[in-house]
Amino acid sequence: MEACTEGGYPVRAVVMPILPVPDWETVYGEFLRGLLRRRMY
C-alpha cells in the first residue's frame, strides 16, 4: 500500500472481519490503528 501511494496511485482499504480469531476485537482494533497511524493518504 505504501509503495502504491508513493507512486501516486490512490489506495483504499476494505476490512471485512470474517475470520473467526480469538479476541477478534483486539486484533482488528490493533490492525486498524496501525493502518491509520501510517497516514498513507
C-alpha positions as semicolon CSV with decimal commas, in nm:
position;residue;x (nm);y (nm);z (nm)
1;M;0,000;0,000;0,000
2;E;0,278;0,240;0,084
3;A;0,461;0,176;-0,242
4;C;0,144;0,238;-0,442
5;T;0,073;0,559;-0,251
6;E;0,428;0,680;-0,302
7;G;0,388;0,602;-0,674
8;G;0,088;0,832;-0,690
9;Y;-0,185;0,568;-0,701
10;P;-0,496;0,616;-0,489
11;V;-0,521;0,344;-0,224
12;R;-0,818;0,229;-0,019
13;A;-0,856;-0,043;0,241
14;V;-1,163;-0,255;0,300
15;V;-1,175;-0,461;0,616
16;M;-1,430;-0,738;0,644
17;P;-1,363;-0,934;0,964
18;I;-1,481;-1,274;0,851
19;L;-1,204;-1,487;1,002
20;P;-1,300;-1,627;1,341
21;V;-0,998;-1,550;1,557
22;P;-0,989;-1,538;1,935
23;D;-1,021;-1,185;2,074
24;W;-1,100;-1,051;1,728
25;E;-1,200;-0,710;1,861
26;T;-0,848;-0,650;1,990
27;V;-0,678;-0,800;1,683
28;Y;-0,874;-0,590;1,435
29;G;-0,853;-0,281;1,655
30;E;-0,473;-0,301;1,665
31;F;-0,460;-0,363;1,290
32;L;-0,678;-0,061;1,213
33;R;-0,490;0,168;1,450
34;G;-0,161;0,067;1,288
35;L;-0,304;0,120;0,941
36;L;-0,439;0,464;1,025
37;R;-0,116;0,565;1,201
38;R;0,076;0,526;0,874
39;R;-0,133;0,801;0,709
40;M;-0,082;0,684;0,352
41;Y;-0,319;0,945;0,215
